[in-house]
Amino acid sequence: MKEYVGQCSVCGRDIYCEDGFLNGYTDSEGRLSCYDEKHAEKEHVENERTNNERTNSERTSSERPS
């Protein structure tokens, strides 16, 4: 059985559940993505950028005088 689940949040490709298995994945933000290697690389880069921004923000807030 093949059931439509939604579209890839990166490329718009249709994603289906086939025989109980999702032909894609959800990222840490809950977005649906297909199994395209380029998407995984893009997500990794975005996660690194977000982590760096958080680290910089934490440093800035801890350096502020009370």
Rosetta blueprint (number, residue, H / E / L):
1 M L
2 K E
3 E E
4 Y E
5 V E
6 G E
7 Q E
8 C L
9 S L
10 V L
11 C L
12 G L
13 R L
14 D E
15 I E
16 Y E
17 C E
18 E E
19 D L
20 G L
21 F E
22 L E
23 N L
24 G L
25 Y E
26 T E
27 D L
28 S L
29 E L
30 G L
31 R L
32 L E
33 S E
34 C L
35 Y L
36 D L
37 E H
38 K H
39 H H
40 A H
41 E H
42 K H
43 E H
44 H H
45 V H
46 E H
47 N H
48 E H
49 R H
50 T H
51 N H
52 N H
53 E H
54 R H
55 T H
56 N H
57 S H
58 E H
59 R H
60 T H
61 S H
62 S H
63 E H
64 R L
65 P L
66 S L
